[in-house]
Amino acid sequence: MSRYAAFVLLLSFGLVFRLSHGIEVNVTDGGKLCLYANLTLSFSVSYEVTGNKSKTVVFEVPESASSKDSKCDDTSPILMLSFGEGHSWSMNFTTKDKSYQADVITFAYNLNDSTVFPDSLANGTVTVTTKPDITNVGLDTCYSCKSEDVIQASAEVNMTLSDVLIQAFVVDGSRSQNLTTCAADTPTPAPTLTPTPTPTPHVTNTTTVEPTTNASTTVVPPTTPAPTLPTPATGNYSIKSDVNGTACLLANFGLRIGFKQNEKYQEVNFEPPSEASGTCGVNRSELVLVSNDITVKLTFTNDTKKFRLQAVNVNISTSSGVFVQSNNTLSLWEATVGSSYMCNKEQNFTITPLLSFYTFSLHVQPFDVKNGLYSTAHECSLDDSSILIPIIVGAALAGLILIVVIAYVIGRRRTHVGYQTL
């Protein structure tokens, strides 16, 4: 019965699946293969329905998924699959020395698609990001992993990858036959049994030393407050529409992230990565930053008149587990399309009840970048010195009035004293 229900769900999704073979992607540039992928990918998504309940659906990426938005690049290619009514999945890669790695996975699903998410109370597109464990892949090799890899992207979303074969940097248009195999596919050698040593007999004629009466007192070191973090380093980021093109998105800022995990609040400075990835669009642009165990995705949108930061997705791997938070309904860093937004002073933004951003020396322009340079900046109120002028003038007038009043009161007292009856 469950198999029949799953089959009905796939048919109602309007797509034809071949579950055992997954999807094969061949991305070409100038008629030559530049990125290859063959994988099976499924999702488990929980969402809210009526009656204060949640529902979970499971579906796969179909063979008919489009890969037209995939991009080949010498340093940061992107594998992107679009399917159904507004659903997409992408994997960003970067090079490091003579190897490459997958930096971030982004999954966007449309809750308005009632075929996949029936009776959903929420509307709109939800975007989650996560960092996959695909590292140190030789440049002229394919990454291979037949084992299932279940990735928890958020509290509501799990992704399952299997039968994966990817070459993000294809040399001379020909897929390599050399493989970099994942650890899960590598057989674990049998443990070596070490003989248990025979315990040494206990000596009975030991001498007991009488304890002295002037034993030293253990001094408990004083507790010191957590050190204040230094100002985070400023990262300089740019995204190009193609390898030889000029920048279409510019961003400079230092970032400190405050987050609460397992009832413990902590702050970390985000170390600027050497490379950034993302996309540029007419009405939507994205900047993806991956540094150590932190992934930050910023989504900018515009309504043809003004642009703003609309969505933030953060994924942090800590010793306590994976911290994932996102907000897709923001309206920050707003400025006129064709200009940039700037704020040199420190700003504090509450992204979610569990996540805060502290920005320093912020300057962004996600749309209409000309010749790779920032346009005229719209400054934040903290930087705008013009609003200080009326404040200073008002304060000066208030001070002058106060001086006049004090002088008048003193003068009255002296006059009153002069006319006292002898």
C-alpha positions as CSV (number, residue, x, y, z in Angstrom):
1,M,0.0,0.0,0.0
2,S,2.8,2.4,0.9
3,R,4.5,1.7,-2.5
4,Y,1.3,2.5,-4.3
5,A,0.9,5.7,-2.3
6,A,4.5,6.8,-3.2
7,F,3.8,6.0,-6.9
8,V,0.7,8.1,-6.8
9,L,2.6,10.9,-5.3
10,L,5.3,10.8,-8.0
11,L,2.7,10.7,-10.7
12,S,0.8,13.7,-9.2
13,F,4.2,15.5,-9.1
14,G,3.9,15.5,-12.9
15,L,7.4,14.0,-13.4
16,V,8.7,10.6,-14.4
17,F,11.3,9.0,-12.2
18,R,13.8,6.2,-12.8
19,L,14.7,5.6,-9.2
20,S,17.7,3.3,-9.7
21,H,19.6,5.6,-12.1
22,G,19.0,9.0,-10.6
23,I,19.9,12.0,-12.8
24,E,22.8,12.5,-15.2
25,V,24.0,16.0,-15.9
26,N,26.5,17.1,-18.7
27,V,27.3,20.8,-18.6
28,T,29.2,22.0,-21.7
29,D,31.0,25.2,-22.6
30,G,31.8,25.9,-26.2
31,G,30.6,22.3,-27.1
32,K,33.1,20.7,-24.6
33,L,32.1,19.0,-21.4
34,C,33.2,21.1,-18.4
35,L,31.1,19.7,-15.5
36,Y,29.7,16.2,-15.1
37,A,27.4,14.7,-12.4
38,N,25.4,11.5,-12.0
39,L,23.6,11.1,-8.7
40,T,20.4,10.1,-6.9
41,L,19.0,12.8,-4.6
42,S,15.9,12.7,-2.4
43,F,14.4,15.0,0.2
44,S,12.3,14.6,3.4
45,V,10.5,17.9,4.2
46,S,8.3,18.6,7.2
47,Y,5.8,21.5,7.0
48,E,2.9,22.9,9.0
49,V,-0.7,22.0,8.2
50,T,-4.0,22.8,9.8
51,G,-4.8,21.7,13.4
52,N,-1.3,22.8,14.7
53,K,0.2,19.6,13.1
54,S,3.1,18.9,10.8
55,K,3.2,16.7,7.7
56,T,6.3,15.1,6.1
57,V,6.7,14.4,2.4
58,V,9.5,12.5,0.7
59,F,10.3,13.1,-3.0
60,E,13.3,12.7,-5.4
61,V,14.8,14.9,-8.0
62,P,13.5,13.6,-11.3
63,E,15.5,12.8,-14.4
64,S,13.6,15.6,-16.2
65,A,15.1,18.3,-13.9
66,S,16.7,21.2,-15.7
67,S,20.4,21.9,-15.4
68,K,20.5,25.0,-17.6
69,D,21.5,27.3,-14.6
70,S,24.6,25.2,-13.9
71,K,27.8,27.1,-14.5
72,C,31.3,26.2,-15.4
73,D,34.1,28.3,-14.0
74,D,37.9,27.9,-13.5
75,T,37.5,28.5,-9.8
76,S,33.9,28.3,-8.6
77,P,31.5,26.2,-10.8
78,I,27.9,25.5,-9.8
79,L,25.8,22.4,-10.3
80,M,22.1,23.5,-10.2
81,L,19.0,21.4,-10.8
82,S,15.6,23.0,-11.2
83,F,12.4,21.0,-11.1
84,G,8.7,21.1,-10.4
85,E,7.0,24.4,-9.6
86,G,9.8,26.5,-8.3
87,H,12.1,23.9,-6.6
88,S,15.8,24.0,-7.0
89,W,19.0,22.3,-5.6
90,S,22.6,23.5,-6.2
91,M,26.1,22.6,-5.1
92,N,28.9,25.2,-5.2
93,F,32.5,24.1,-5.7
94,T,35.9,25.8,-5.2
95,T,39.5,24.9,-5.9
96,K,42.3,24.7,-3.3
97,D,45.8,24.0,-4.5
98,K,45.5,20.8,-6.7
99,S,42.2,19.7,-5.3
100,Y,38.6,20.9,-5.1
101,Q,35.7,20.7,-2.7
102,A,32.0,21.3,-2.4
103,D,31.5,24.4,-0.4
104,V,27.7,24.6,0.1
105,I,24.5,22.9,-0.9
106,T,21.4,25.1,-1.3
107,F,17.9,23.7,-1.5
108,A,14.9,25.9,-2.2
109,Y,11.4,24.5,-2.1
110,N,8.1,26.2,-2.9
111,L,5.4,25.6,-0.4
112,N,2.8,27.1,-2.8
113,D,3.2,23.8,-4.8
114,S,0.1,22.0,-3.5
115,T,1.0,18.9,-5.5
116,V,4.0,18.3,-3.3
117,F,2.9,20.1,-0.2
118,P,-0.8,19.6,0.1
119,D,-2.7,21.7,2.8
120,S,0.4,23.7,3.6
121,L,-0.4,26.7,5.9
122,A,2.8,28.6,4.9
123,N,3.3,30.1,1.5
124,G,6.4,31.2,-0.5
125,T,9.8,29.7,-1.1
126,V,11.9,28.4,1.8
127,T,15.7,28.2,1.3
128,V,18.1,26.1,3.4
129,T,21.9,25.7,3.1
130,T,24.3,23.2,4.4
131,K,28.0,22.2,4.0
132,P,28.6,18.7,2.5
133,D,31.5,16.5,3.4
134,I,33.1,16.5,-0.1
135,T,36.7,17.7,0.2
136,N,40.2,17.1,-1.1
137,V,39.0,15.8,-4.5
138,G,41.8,15.6,-7.0
139,L,41.4,18.2,-9.9
140,D,41.6,15.5,-12.6
141,T,39.4,13.0,-10.8
142,C,35.7,12.2,-10.2
143,Y,34.3,12.2,-6.8
144,S,32.6,8.8,-6.2
145,C,30.3,7.8,-3.3
146,K,27.9,4.9,-3.7
147,S,26.9,4.9,0.0
148,E,23.9,6.9,1.2
149,D,24.8,10.2,2.8
150,V,21.9,11.7,4.8
151,I,22.4,15.4,5.3
152,Q,20.4,17.4,7.8
153,A,20.0,20.9,6.3
154,S,17.6,22.1,8.9
155,A,15.1,20.9,11.5
156,E,12.6,20.4,8.7
157,V,14.7,19.2,5.8
158,N,16.9,16.1,5.3
159,M,18.6,15.3,2.0
160,T,19.9,11.9,1.0
161,L,22.6,11.6,-1.7
162,S,23.6,8.2,-3.1
163,D,25.4,6.7,-6.2
164,V,27.2,10.0,-6.6
165,L,29.7,10.6,-9.4
166,I,30.8,14.2,-9.9
167,Q,33.6,15.9,-11.7
168,A,33.3,19.7,-11.2
169,F,36.5,20.5,-13.2
170,V,36.6,18.5,-16.4
171,V,39.9,18.8,-18.2
172,D,40.0,19.0,-22.1
173,G,36.3,18.1,-22.3
174,S,36.8,14.5,-21.3
175,R,35.6,12.9,-18.1
176,S,38.4,11.4,-16.0
177,Q,38.4,7.7,-15.2
178,N,40.3,8.3,-12.0
179,L,38.2,8.3,-8.8
180,T,38.4,10.0,-5.4
181,T,36.3,7.7,-3.3
182,C,34.4,8.8,-0.2
183,A,35.3,7.4,3.2
184,A,32.0,5.5,3.5
185,D,32.9,3.4,0.5
186,T,36.4,2.6,1.8
187,P,36.4,-0.7,3.7
188,T,37.5,-0.4,7.3
189,P,40.4,-2.7,8.2
190,A,39.8,-5.3,10.9
191,P,41.1,-4.1,14.3
192,T,44.3,-5.6,15.5
193,L,43.9,-7.6,18.7
194,T,46.5,-6.7,21.3
195,P,47.2,-9.4,24.0
196,T,46.2,-8.3,27.4
197,P,49.4,-8.0,29.6
198,T,49.6,-10.0,32.8
199,P,49.0,-7.7,35.7
200,T,52.0,-7.2,38.0
201,P,51.5,-8.8,41.5
202,H,50.8,-6.3,44.2
203,V,53.7,-5.9,46.6
204,T,52.5,-6.3,50.2
205,N,55.6,-4.9,52.0
206,T,55.1,-1.3,51.0
207,T,55.9,1.5,53.4
208,T,53.1,3.9,54.3
209,V,54.2,7.6,54.7
210,E,52.3,9.4,57.5
211,P,50.6,12.5,56.1
212,T,51.9,15.8,57.4
213,T,49.6,18.2,59.2
214,N,50.6,21.3,57.3
215,A,49.1,20.1,54.0
216,S,49.0,22.8,51.4
217,T,45.6,24.4,50.6
218,T,44.3,24.1,47.0
219,V,43.8,27.6,45.6
220,V,40.9,27.9,43.2
221,P,41.9,30.2,40.4
222,P,39.6,33.2,40.0
223,T,37.1,33.0,37.2
224,T,37.8,35.5,34.4
225,P,35.1,36.9,32.1
226,A,35.2,35.7,28.5
227,P,37.6,38.0,26.5
228,T,36.0,40.6,24.2
229,L,36.3,39.6,20.6
230,P,38.3,41.9,18.4
231,T,36.7,43.7,15.4
232,P,36.3,41.0,12.7
233,A,38.4,41.2,9.6
234,T,36.7,42.9,6.6
235,G,36.1,40.6,3.6
236,N,36.1,41.9,0.0
237,Y,33.7,39.9,-2.2
238,S,32.7,40.0,-5.8
239,I,30.6,37.8,-8.0
240,K,31.0,37.6,-11.8
241,S,28.3,36.6,-14.3
242,D,31.0,34.6,-16.2
243,V,34.7,33.9,-16.1
244,N,35.7,36.8,-18.3
245,G,33.0,39.2,-17.2
246,T,33.2,42.1,-14.8
247,A,31.7,41.9,-11.3
248,C,27.9,42.0,-11.0
249,L,27.7,41.9,-7.2
250,L,30.1,43.7,-4.8
251,A,30.2,43.4,-1.0
252,N,32.7,44.4,1.7
253,F,32.0,43.9,5.4
254,G,33.2,42.4,8.6
255,L,30.8,40.0,10.3
256,R,30.3,38.8,13.9
257,I,27.7,36.1,14.4
258,G,25.8,35.7,17.7
259,F,23.8,32.5,18.1
260,K,22.1,30.5,20.9
261,Q,22.5,26.7,20.8
262,N,21.3,24.4,23.5
263,E,20.5,27.4,25.8
264,K,24.1,28.7,25.4
265,Y,24.7,32.0,23.7
266,Q,28.0,32.6,22.0
267,E,29.6,34.9,19.4
268,V,32.2,34.2,16.7
269,N,34.0,36.3,14.2
270,F,33.4,35.2,10.6
271,E,36.8,34.8,9.0
272,P,36.6,36.0,5.4
273,P,37.1,33.2,2.9
274,S,39.5,33.6,0.0
275,E,36.7,32.8,-2.5
276,A,33.0,33.7,-2.7
277,S,30.3,32.1,-4.8
278,G,26.8,33.1,-5.8
279,T,24.6,34.3,-8.6
280,C,23.5,37.5,-10.2
281,G,20.0,38.1,-11.6
282,V,17.7,40.9,-12.6
283,N,15.6,40.8,-9.5
284,R,17.4,38.3,-7.3
285,S,21.1,37.9,-6.5
286,E,22.9,35.6,-4.0
287,L,26.2,35.7,-2.1
288,V,27.4,32.5,-0.5
289,L,30.3,32.5,1.9
290,V,32.0,29.4,3.4
291,S,34.7,29.7,6.1
292,N,35.8,26.9,8.3
293,D,32.6,25.4,9.8
294,I,30.3,28.3,8.9
295,T,28.2,28.8,5.8
296,V,26.4,32.2,5.2
297,K,24.0,32.8,2.3
298,L,22.7,36.3,1.7
299,T,19.8,36.7,-0.8
300,F,19.1,40.2,-2.2
301,T,15.9,41.1,-4.1
302,N,14.6,44.3,-5.8
303,D,11.3,45.7,-6.9
304,T,12.9,47.7,-9.8
305,K,13.1,50.8,-7.5
306,K,14.8,49.6,-4.4
307,F,16.9,46.6,-3.4
308,R,17.2,45.0,0.0
309,L,18.6,42.0,1.9
310,Q,15.6,39.7,2.0
311,A,16.9,36.3,3.2
312,V,19.7,35.1,5.4
313,N,20.7,31.4,5.8
314,V,23.3,30.3,8.3
315,N,24.8,26.9,9.0
316,I,27.3,26.4,11.8
317,S,29.0,23.1,12.8
318,T,29.9,23.1,16.5
319,S,31.0,20.5,19.0
320,S,27.3,20.5,20.1
321,G,26.0,19.7,16.7
322,V,24.7,21.6,13.6
323,F,23.2,25.0,14.2
324,V,20.8,26.1,11.3
325,Q,18.7,29.2,11.1
326,S,17.1,31.2,8.3
327,N,14.8,34.1,7.7
328,N,13.3,34.8,4.3
329,T,11.2,37.9,5.2
330,L,13.8,40.5,6.0
331,S,14.1,44.0,4.6
332,L,17.6,45.2,5.5
333,W,20.3,47.3,3.8
334,E,17.8,49.0,1.6
335,A,18.8,51.5,-1.1
336,T,17.8,52.6,-4.6
337,V,18.6,50.2,-7.5
338,G,21.7,51.6,-9.2
339,S,23.3,52.8,-6.0
340,S,25.0,51.0,-3.1
341,Y,24.4,50.7,0.6
342,M,27.1,51.7,3.1
343,C,27.4,51.7,6.9
344,N,30.8,52.1,8.4
345,K,29.6,52.0,12.0
346,E,28.8,48.8,13.8
347,Q,25.2,47.6,13.2
348,N,23.3,44.9,15.1
349,F,20.5,42.9,13.3
350,T,18.3,40.3,14.9
351,I,17.8,37.7,12.1
352,T,15.9,35.2,14.3
353,P,15.3,34.9,18.0
354,L,18.4,32.6,18.0
355,L,20.6,34.4,15.5
356,S,22.1,37.9,15.4
357,F,24.4,39.7,12.9
358,Y,26.9,42.4,13.8
359,T,28.3,44.1,10.7
360,F,31.4,46.4,10.4
361,S,32.5,48.6,7.5
362,L,29.5,47.4,5.4
363,H,29.3,48.3,1.7
364,V,27.1,46.3,-0.7
365,Q,25.8,46.6,-4.2
366,P,23.9,43.5,-5.5
367,F,22.5,45.0,-8.7
368,D,23.5,47.3,-11.6
369,V,27.2,47.3,-10.9
370,K,29.0,49.4,-13.6
371,N,32.6,48.6,-14.6
372,G,33.1,46.5,-11.5
373,L,32.9,49.6,-9.2
374,Y,30.5,50.8,-6.5
375,S,27.9,53.4,-7.4
376,T,27.0,56.4,-5.2
377,A,26.3,55.1,-1.7
378,H,23.2,55.5,0.4
379,E,24.6,55.9,3.9
380,C,22.9,54.5,7.0
381,S,21.7,56.9,9.7
382,L,24.6,56.1,11.9
383,D,27.1,57.4,9.3
384,D,25.0,60.4,8.2
385,S,26.6,63.4,9.9
386,S,24.0,65.8,8.5
387,I,21.5,64.8,11.1
388,L,24.0,65.9,13.8
389,I,23.9,69.5,12.7
390,P,20.4,70.3,14.0
391,I,21.2,68.3,17.2
392,I,24.3,70.4,17.8
393,V,22.5,73.7,17.1
394,G,19.6,72.7,19.4
395,A,22.0,71.8,22.2
396,A,23.9,75.1,21.8
397,L,20.6,77.1,22.0
398,A,19.5,75.1,25.0
399,G,22.8,75.8,26.7
400,L,22.5,79.5,25.9
401,I,19.0,79.7,27.3
402,L,20.1,77.9,30.4
403,I,23.0,80.4,30.9
404,V,20.6,83.4,30.5
405,V,18.1,81.9,33.0
406,I,20.9,81.3,35.6
407,A,22.3,84.9,35.1
408,Y,18.8,86.3,35.5
409,V,18.2,84.3,38.8
410,I,21.5,85.4,40.2
411,G,20.8,89.1,39.3
412,R,17.4,89.0,41.0
413,R,18.9,87.6,44.2
414,R,21.6,90.3,44.3
415,T,18.9,93.1,43.8
416,H,16.8,91.6,46.6
417,V,19.7,91.6,49.0
418,G,20.5,95.2,48.2
419,Y,17.0,96.4,49.3
420,Q,16.9,94.6,52.6
421,T,15.7,96.8,55.7
422,L,18.5,97.7,58.1
